Amino acid sequence: MENFFDDRVLTSFRAFMTALFVGVIDAFLCLVYNIWYRDTRPYFQSDLINVSYIIFGFIFIFCLIGLIHVGARRIFPTKGPLVYIVLMSSLTAVILYLIHTGIYSKDPVEDHSLRTESTGLVLIAGISSVVLIPLLYRSRVFEKYVVG
């Protein structure tokens, strides 16, 4: 019985730490994207999307994604990865839909800029949560050298 508990804790720890690791990588990628995108725009207001929101927001979001990954693996032991991938793909699609139907600003240039940057940030997070987390979770090399 104790071995079963240890396996569940180890599985949960691996899933959460994998998501957290991907969140740190994504925060860096989104910062690079943010710098590149803002350099190409004539002017850009940084009230909605700024550096601190990207750093702390992405790490917090990926902690939550790690909990979703743990929950999917616990609730659906055999189909957990598939349920997680479908759930995160659907969530990414819904967020992208909401980004493109919302209004960020009365100024059309700034509205387009914020919408485009938000789309890039969500695509980076969505693709890495759907692809990288399950891929790295199954990697024994990642487990050996990064997680534990």
N, CA and C atoms as a LAMMPS dump frame, in Angstrom:
ITEM: TIMESTEP
0
ITEM: NUMBER OF ATOMS
444
ITEM: BOX BOUNDS ff ff ff
-5.0000000000000000e+02 5.0000000000000000e+02
-5.0000000000000000e+02 5.0000000000000000e+02
-5.0000000000000000e+02 5.0000000000000000e+02
ITEM: ATOMS id mol type element x y z
1 1 1 N 0.818 -1.196 0
2 1 2 C 0 0 0
3 1 3 C 0.861 1.258 0
4 2 1 N 1.965 1.218 0.756
5 2 2 C 2.82 2.381 0.813
6 2 3 C 3.502 2.627 -0.54
7 3 1 N 3.843 1.571 -1.254
8 3 2 C 4.446 1.709 -2.563
9 3 3 C 3.484 2.378 -3.54
10 4 1 N 2.187 2.044 -3.462
11 4 2 C 1.181 2.667 -4.314
12 4 3 C 1.117 4.163 -4.036
13 5 1 N 1.145 4.546 -2.762
14 5 2 C 1.122 5.96 -2.396
15 5 3 C 2.361 6.668 -2.928
16 6 1 N 3.507 6.051 -2.819
17 6 2 C 4.74 6.652 -3.321
18 6 3 C 4.69 6.837 -4.83
19 7 1 N 4.124 5.867 -5.549
20 7 2 C 4.004 5.991 -7.003
21 7 3 C 3.066 7.129 -7.389
22 8 1 N 1.966 7.293 -6.66
23 8 2 C 1.031 8.379 -6.957
24 8 3 C 1.662 9.729 -6.68
25 9 1 N 2.394 9.837 -5.574
26 9 2 C 3.052 11.095 -5.243
27 9 3 C 4.132 11.397 -6.274
28 10 1 N 4.909 10.403 -6.66
29 10 2 C 5.953 10.593 -7.655
30 10 3 C 5.355 11.007 -8.996
31 11 1 N 4.255 10.377 -9.393
32 11 2 C 3.589 10.734 -10.643
33 11 3 C 3.081 12.165 -10.599
34 12 1 N 2.473 12.551 -9.507
35 12 2 C 1.964 13.917 -9.363
36 12 3 C 3.106 14.928 -9.357
37 13 1 N 4.17 14.608 -8.658
38 13 2 C 5.322 15.495 -8.602
39 13 3 C 5.931 15.679 -9.993
40 14 1 N 6.1 14.577 -10.717
41 14 2 C 6.663 14.662 -12.073
42 14 3 C 5.786 15.504 -12.987
43 15 1 N 4.468 15.307 -12.915
44 15 2 C 3.557 16.06 -13.78
45 15 3 C 3.597 17.549 -13.454
46 16 1 N 3.579 17.883 -12.18
47 16 2 C 3.594 19.285 -11.775
48 16 3 C 4.92 19.95 -12.117
49 17 1 N 6.027 19.28 -11.83
50 17 2 C 7.337 19.869 -12.113
51 17 3 C 7.602 19.99 -13.61
52 18 1 N 7.078 19.073 -14.393
53 18 2 C 7.201 19.185 -15.843
54 18 3 C 6.463 20.42 -16.338
55 19 1 N 5.249 20.629 -15.854
56 19 2 C 4.487 21.809 -16.258
57 19 3 C 5.165 23.093 -15.799
58 20 1 N 5.712 23.089 -14.609
59 20 2 C 6.414 24.269 -14.102
60 20 3 C 7.664 24.566 -14.938
61 21 1 N 8.408 23.535 -15.307
62 21 2 C 9.584 23.708 -16.152
63 21 3 C 9.197 24.295 -17.515
64 22 1 N 8.14 23.772 -18.11
65 22 2 C 7.666 24.299 -19.394
66 22 3 C 7.175 25.732 -19.222
67 23 1 N 6.585 26.051 -18.077
68 23 2 C 6.144 27.419 -17.819
69 23 3 C 7.298 28.403 -17.765
70 24 1 N 8.398 28.004 -17.172
71 24 2 C 9.578 28.88 -17.119
72 24 3 C 10.139 29.083 -18.532
73 25 1 N 10.207 28.023 -19.301
74 25 2 C 10.675 28.143 -20.693
75 25 3 C 9.729 29.032 -21.491
76 26 1 N 8.423 28.846 -21.302
77 26 2 C 7.449 29.665 -22.019
78 26 3 C 7.525 31.13 -21.616
79 27 1 N 7.757 31.403 -20.34
80 27 2 C 7.895 32.794 -19.911
81 27 3 C 9.055 33.451 -20.651
82 28 1 N 10.159 32.73 -20.78
83 28 2 C 11.308 33.269 -21.521
84 28 3 C 10.965 33.463 -23.005
85 29 1 N 10.325 32.46 -23.628
86 29 2 C 9.943 32.582 -25.039
87 29 3 C 8.964 33.735 -25.263
88 30 1 N 8.04 33.91 -24.342
89 30 2 C 7.068 34.997 -24.475
90 30 3 C 7.719 36.355 -24.265
91 31 1 N 8.72 36.421 -23.408
92 31 2 C 9.45 37.683 -23.251
93 31 3 C 10.207 38.034 -24.531
94 32 1 N 10.824 37.034 -25.148
95 32 2 C 11.52 37.269 -26.421
96 32 3 C 10.517 37.702 -27.489
97 33 1 N 9.378 37.031 -27.561
98 33 2 C 8.324 37.402 -28.514
99 33 3 C 7.816 38.811 -28.227
100 34 1 N 7.634 39.149 -26.962
101 34 2 C 7.146 40.467 -26.571
102 34 3 C 8.121 41.557 -27.009
103 35 1 N 9.402 41.346 -26.768
104 35 2 C 10.408 42.331 -27.17
105 35 3 C 10.441 42.47 -28.687
106 36 1 N 10.442 41.355 -29.387
107 36 2 C 10.468 41.393 -30.851
108 36 3 C 9.225 42.079 -31.403
109 37 1 N 8.06 41.733 -30.885
110 37 2 C 6.816 42.291 -31.417
111 37 3 C 6.708 43.784 -31.147
112 38 1 N 7.087 44.204 -29.96
113 38 2 C 6.98 45.629 -29.641
114 38 3 C 7.985 46.475 -30.419
115 39 1 N 9.101 45.892 -30.806
116 39 2 C 10.058 46.634 -31.624
117 39 3 C 9.55 46.852 -33.04
118 40 1 N 8.621 46.018 -33.495
119 40 2 C 8.111 46.148 -34.859
120 40 3 C 6.881 47.039 -34.951
121 41 1 N 6.306 47.449 -33.835
122 41 2 C 5.099 48.283 -33.831
123 41 3 C 5.474 49.737 -33.64
124 42 1 N 4.71 50.677 -34.243
125 42 2 C 5.045 52.092 -34.088
126 42 3 C 4.865 52.6 -32.654
127 43 1 N 3.821 52.2 -31.994
128 43 2 C 3.632 52.54 -30.58
129 43 3 C 2.832 51.43 -29.937
130 44 1 N 3.026 51.294 -28.643
131 44 2 C 2.367 50.172 -27.976
132 44 3 C 2.194 50.508 -26.505
133 45 1 N 0.983 50.385 -26.027
134 45 2 C 0.7 50.622 -24.624
135 45 3 C 0.974 49.335 -23.843
136 46 1 N 1.648 49.464 -22.727
137 46 2 C 2.029 48.26 -21.991
138 46 3 C 1.219 48.068 -20.715
139 47 1 N 0.009 48.613 -20.65
140 47 2 C -0.801 48.45 -19.446
141 47 3 C -1.383 47.044 -19.333
142 48 1 N -1.789 46.455 -20.44
143 48 2 C -2.422 45.14 -20.396
144 48 3 C -1.422 43.993 -20.413
145 49 1 N -0.406 44.107 -21.233
146 49 2 C 0.596 43.043 -21.353
147 49 3 C 1.961 43.673 -21.074
148 50 1 N 2.52 43.359 -19.913
149 50 2 C 3.846 43.875 -19.612
150 50 3 C 4.738 42.738 -19.12
151 51 1 N 5.973 43.057 -18.861
152 51 2 C 6.974 42.037 -18.544
153 51 3 C 6.617 41.276 -17.262
154 52 1 N 6.209 41.975 -16.231
155 52 2 C 5.91 41.281 -14.972
156 52 3 C 4.689 40.377 -15.113
157 53 1 N 3.686 40.793 -15.892
158 53 2 C 2.536 39.926 -16.129
159 53 3 C 2.954 38.661 -16.868
160 54 1 N 3.844 38.823 -17.819
161 54 2 C 4.29 37.653 -18.582
162 54 3 C 5.068 36.694 -17.671
163 55 1 N 6.001 37.207 -16.914
164 55 2 C 6.83 36.328 -16.076
165 55 3 C 5.989 35.626 -15.018
166 56 1 N 5.326 36.385 -14.181
167 56 2 C 4.583 35.779 -13.078
168 56 3 C 3.305 35.105 -13.551
169 57 1 N 2.671 35.685 -14.559
170 57 2 C 1.434 35.105 -15.074
171 57 3 C 1.648 33.743 -15.708
172 58 1 N 2.68 33.613 -16.511
173 58 2 C 2.919 32.33 -17.174
174 58 3 C 3.343 31.254 -16.18
175 59 1 N 4.135 31.619 -15.204
176 59 2 C 4.526 30.613 -14.212
177 59 3 C 3.309 30.179 -13.401
178 60 1 N 2.451 31.126 -13.018
179 60 2 C 1.234 30.783 -12.29
180 60 3 C 0.29 29.944 -13.15
181 61 1 N 0.109 30.334 -14.401
182 61 2 C -0.775 29.583 -15.296
183 61 3 C -0.26 28.167 -15.496
184 62 1 N 1.037 28.011 -15.643
185 62 2 C 1.562 26.665 -15.844
186 62 3 C 1.554 25.845 -14.558
187 63 1 N 1.542 26.484 -13.404
188 63 2 C 1.291 25.724 -12.165
189 63 3 C -0.125 25.156 -12.196
190 64 1 N -1.083 25.967 -12.644
191 64 2 C -2.463 25.481 -12.772
192 64 3 C -2.576 24.394 -13.836
193 65 1 N -1.865 24.572 -14.934
194 65 2 C -1.866 23.545 -15.976
195 65 3 C -1.257 22.252 -15.444
196 66 1 N -0.242 22.363 -14.6
197 66 2 C 0.336 21.174 -13.976
198 66 3 C -0.676 20.448 -13.109
199 67 1 N -1.496 21.204 -12.388
200 67 2 C -2.548 20.582 -11.587
201 67 3 C -3.594 19.904 -12.471
202 68 1 N -3.911 20.513 -13.609
203 68 2 C -4.842 19.89 -14.556
204 68 3 C -4.237 18.597 -15.095
205 69 1 N -2.947 18.626 -15.38
206 69 2 C -2.254 17.429 -15.871
207 69 3 C -2.282 16.318 -14.819
208 70 1 N -2.029 16.684 -13.573
209 70 2 C -2.095 15.707 -12.482
210 70 3 C -3.509 15.149 -12.358
211 71 1 N -4.503 16.03 -12.39
212 71 2 C -5.888 15.597 -12.267
213 71 3 C -6.32 14.672 -13.39
214 72 1 N -5.92 14.989 -14.612
215 72 2 C -6.276 14.128 -15.747
216 72 3 C -5.638 12.756 -15.602
217 73 1 N -4.42 12.704 -15.122
218 73 2 C -3.745 11.405 -14.946
219 73 3 C -4.336 10.613 -13.789
220 74 1 N -4.835 11.294 -12.776
221 74 2 C -5.424 10.573 -11.636
222 74 3 C -6.852 10.126 -11.921
223 75 1 N -7.646 10.99 -12.534
224 75 2 C -9.054 10.657 -12.778
225 75 3 C -9.189 9.626 -13.89
226 76 1 N -8.373 9.775 -14.932
227 76 2 C -8.403 8.839 -16.06
228 76 3 C -7.037 8.164 -16.173
229 77 1 N -6.794 7.096 -15.421
230 77 2 C -5.446 6.5 -15.39
231 77 3 C -4.949 6.012 -16.753
232 78 1 N -5.832 5.473 -17.578
233 78 2 C -5.368 4.954 -18.871
234 78 3 C -5.461 5.99 -19.981
235 79 1 N -6.468 6.839 -19.946
236 79 2 C -6.686 7.838 -21.005
237 79 3 C -6.343 9.253 -20.554
238 80 1 N -5.638 9.394 -19.45
239 80 2 C -5.311 10.706 -18.91
240 80 3 C -4.583 11.63 -19.872
241 81 1 N -3.525 11.152 -20.539
242 81 2 C -2.829 12.04 -21.482
243 81 3 C -3.72 12.506 -22.636
244 82 1 N -4.555 11.619 -23.138
245 82 2 C -5.457 12.002 -24.226
246 82 3 C -6.488 13.023 -23.751
247 83 1 N -7.047 12.801 -22.576
248 83 2 C -8.018 13.751 -22.014
249 83 3 C -7.351 15.103 -21.794
250 84 1 N -6.139 15.094 -21.291
251 84 2 C -5.406 16.334 -21.056
252 84 3 C -5.152 17.082 -22.374
253 85 1 N -4.728 16.372 -23.4
254 85 2 C -4.442 17.007 -24.691
255 85 3 C -5.708 17.602 -25.297
256 86 1 N -6.799 16.863 -25.241
257 86 2 C -8.065 17.378 -25.78
258 86 3 C -8.529 18.589 -24.975
259 87 1 N -8.428 18.517 -23.663
260 87 2 C -8.854 19.626 -22.811
261 87 3 C -8.019 20.881 -23.063
262 88 1 N -6.708 20.733 -23.133
263 88 2 C -5.857 21.906 -23.347
264 88 3 C -5.985 22.463 -24.765
265 89 1 N -6.187 21.602 -25.75
266 89 2 C -6.423 22.074 -27.118
267 89 3 C -7.721 22.864 -27.188
268 90 1 N -8.753 22.351 -26.552
269 90 2 C -10.048 23.046 -26.536
270 90 3 C -9.954 24.375 -25.802
271 91 1 N -9.26 24.38 -24.677
272 91 2 C -9.099 25.614 -23.918
273 91 3 C -8.317 26.656 -24.712
274 92 1 N -7.295 26.236 -25.412
275 92 2 C -6.531 27.163 -26.258
276 92 3 C -7.407 27.725 -27.369
277 93 1 N -8.215 26.889 -27.996
278 93 2 C -9.105 27.348 -29.062
279 93 3 C -10.143 28.335 -28.533
280 94 1 N -10.696 28.07 -27.363
281 94 2 C -11.69 28.981 -26.78
282 94 3 C -11.048 30.324 -26.435
283 95 1 N -9.861 30.298 -25.864
284 95 2 C -9.181 31.557 -25.52
285 95 3 C -8.846 32.351 -26.781
286 96 1 N -8.404 31.681 -27.834
287 96 2 C -8.134 32.376 -29.095
288 96 3 C -9.412 32.983 -29.669
289 97 1 N -10.505 32.262 -29.58
290 97 2 C -11.792 32.794 -30.045
291 97 3 C -12.168 34.044 -29.249
292 98 1 N -12.007 33.995 -27.943
293 98 2 C -12.339 35.147 -27.108
294 98 3 C -11.433 36.338 -27.39
295 99 1 N -10.173 36.075 -27.677
296 99 2 C -9.261 37.163 -28.025
297 99 3 C -9.723 37.873 -29.291
298 100 1 N -10.16 37.11 -30.266
299 100 2 C -10.524 37.71 -31.554
300 100 3 C -11.942 38.247 -31.6
301 101 1 N -12.725 38.026 -30.568
302 101 2 C -14.065 38.62 -30.529
303 101 3 C -14.145 39.785 -29.559
304 102 1 N -13.14 39.958 -28.724
305 102 2 C -13.142 41.04 -27.745
306 102 3 C -12.588 42.328 -28.314
307 103 1 N -12.792 43.405 -27.574
308 103 2 C -12.28 44.723 -27.957
309 103 3 C -11.315 45.172 -26.866
310 104 1 N -10.076 45.429 -27.237
311 104 2 C -9.055 45.839 -26.284
312 104 3 C -8.986 47.355 -26.119
313 105 1 N -9.185 48.061 -27.212
314 105 2 C -9.001 49.507 -27.19
315 105 3 C -9.9 50.155 -28.233
316 106 1 N -10.178 51.439 -28.026
317 106 2 C -10.973 52.184 -29.016
318 106 3 C -10.143 52.533 -30.246
319 107 1 N -8.847 52.596 -30.063
320 107 2 C -7.938 52.88 -31.167
321 107 3 C -7.737 51.593 -31.976
322 108 1 N -8.074 51.59 -33.275
323 108 2 C -7.981 50.348 -34.049
324 108 3 C -6.552 49.808 -34.194
325 109 1 N -5.549 50.673 -34.268
326 109 2 C -4.168 50.208 -34.397
327 109 3 C -3.724 49.523 -33.105
328 110 1 N -4.027 50.138 -31.975
329 110 2 C -3.658 49.543 -30.699
330 110 3 C -4.458 48.274 -30.433
331 111 1 N -5.73 48.261 -30.831
332 111 2 C -6.557 47.066 -30.678
333 111 3 C -5.97 45.902 -31.477
334 112 1 N -5.565 46.183 -32.699
335 112 2 C -4.959 45.146 -33.53
336 112 3 C -3.632 44.669 -32.93
337 113 1 N -2.828 45.611 -32.422
338 113 2 C -1.539 45.247 -31.823
339 113 3 C -1.716 44.358 -30.601
340 114 1 N -2.62 44.736 -29.72
341 114 2 C -2.846 43.936 -28.516
342 114 3 C -3.431 42.568 -28.866
343 115 1 N -4.321 42.528 -29.837
344 115 2 C -4.909 41.252 -30.251
345 115 3 C -3.841 40.331 -30.846
346 116 1 N -2.965 40.89 -31.658
347 116 2 C -1.917 40.085 -32.285
348 116 3 C -0.916 39.58 -31.244
349 117 1 N -0.53 40.453 -30.317
350 117 2 C 0.411 39.995 -29.298
351 117 3 C -0.231 38.949 -28.395
352 118 1 N -1.472 39.152 -28.01
353 118 2 C -2.174 38.16 -27.181
354 118 3 C -2.291 36.825 -27.897
355 119 1 N -2.556 36.869 -29.194
356 119 2 C -2.647 35.633 -29.974
357 119 3 C -1.321 34.885 -29.961
358 120 1 N -0.223 35.598 -30.132
359 120 2 C 1.094 34.963 -30.103
360 120 3 C 1.402 34.344 -28.752
361 121 1 N 1.079 35.057 -27.68
362 121 2 C 1.343 34.532 -26.341
363 121 3 C 0.513 33.283 -26.06
364 122 1 N -0.756 33.311 -26.459
365 122 2 C -1.631 32.152 -26.225
366 122 3 C -1.194 30.966 -27.087
367 123 1 N -0.763 31.222 -28.306
368 123 2 C -0.288 30.125 -29.157
369 123 3 C 0.983 29.483 -28.584
370 124 1 N 1.886 30.307 -28.078
371 124 2 C 3.1 29.752 -27.462
372 124 3 C 2.723 28.878 -26.273
373 125 1 N 1.867 29.398 -25.408
374 125 2 C 1.46 28.63 -24.221
375 125 3 C 0.634 27.408 -24.598
376 126 1 N -0.268 27.558 -25.552
377 126 2 C -1.126 26.438 -25.934
378 126 3 C -0.37 25.303 -26.584
379 127 1 N 0.511 25.641 -27.497
380 127 2 C 1.281 24.594 -28.18
381 127 3 C 2.208 23.877 -27.201
382 128 1 N 2.858 24.64 -26.34
383 128 2 C 3.765 23.976 -25.404
384 128 3 C 3.011 23.169 -24.357
385 129 1 N 1.82 23.607 -23.961
386 129 2 C 1.069 22.81 -22.987
387 129 3 C 0.502 21.542 -23.615
388 130 1 N 0.187 21.59 -24.898
389 130 2 C -0.358 20.405 -25.569
390 130 3 C 0.752 19.45 -26.001
391 131 1 N 1.894 19.98 -26.412
392 131 2 C 2.948 19.135 -26.968
393 131 3 C 4.066 18.862 -25.951
394 132 1 N 4.63 19.917 -25.37
395 132 2 C 5.82 19.751 -24.538
396 132 3 C 5.559 19.028 -23.22
397 133 1 N 4.471 19.353 -22.544
398 133 2 C 4.235 18.736 -21.241
399 133 3 C 4.073 17.219 -21.357
400 134 1 N 3.2 16.706 -22.246
401 134 2 C 3.119 15.239 -22.357
402 134 3 C 4.418 14.601 -22.856
403 135 1 N 5.11 15.297 -23.776
404 135 2 C 6.351 14.753 -24.316
405 135 3 C 7.442 14.676 -23.238
406 136 1 N 7.625 15.744 -22.495
407 136 2 C 8.645 15.75 -21.457
408 136 3 C 8.273 14.867 -20.275
409 137 1 N 6.982 14.737 -20.002
410 137 2 C 6.558 13.884 -18.896
411 137 3 C 6.964 12.431 -19.137
412 138 1 N 6.908 12.001 -20.387
413 138 2 C 7.243 10.616 -20.717
414 138 3 C 8.745 10.398 -20.904
415 139 1 N 9.516 11.457 -20.992
416 139 2 C 10.947 11.341 -21.255
417 139 3 C 11.709 10.926 -20
418 140 1 N 12.408 9.835 -20.092
419 140 2 C 13.221 9.359 -18.965
420 140 3 C 14.465 10.24 -18.77
421 141 1 N 14.996 10.787 -19.853
422 141 2 C 16.157 11.673 -19.749
423 141 3 C 15.767 12.949 -18.995
424 142 1 N 14.597 13.511 -19.343
425 142 2 C 14.111 14.692 -18.648
426 142 3 C 13.884 14.387 -17.172
427 143 1 N 13.311 13.242 -16.887
428 143 2 C 13.076 12.859 -15.499
429 143 3 C 14.383 12.714 -14.728
430 144 1 N 15.365 12.12 -15.36
431 144 2 C 16.637 11.865 -14.685
432 144 3 C 17.409 13.145 -14.406
433 145 1 N 17.495 14.04 -15.401
434 145 2 C 18.378 15.197 -15.278
435 145 3 C 17.686 16.476 -14.798
436 146 1 N 16.376 16.591 -14.986
437 146 2 C 15.701 17.838 -14.603
438 146 3 C 14.813 17.646 -13.379
439 147 1 N 13.94 16.668 -13.428
440 147 2 C 12.973 16.495 -12.336
441 147 3 C 13.612 15.87 -11.121
442 148 1 N 14.441 14.882 -11.327
443 148 2 C 14.848 14.3 -10.113
444 148 3 C 16.047 13.516 -9.998
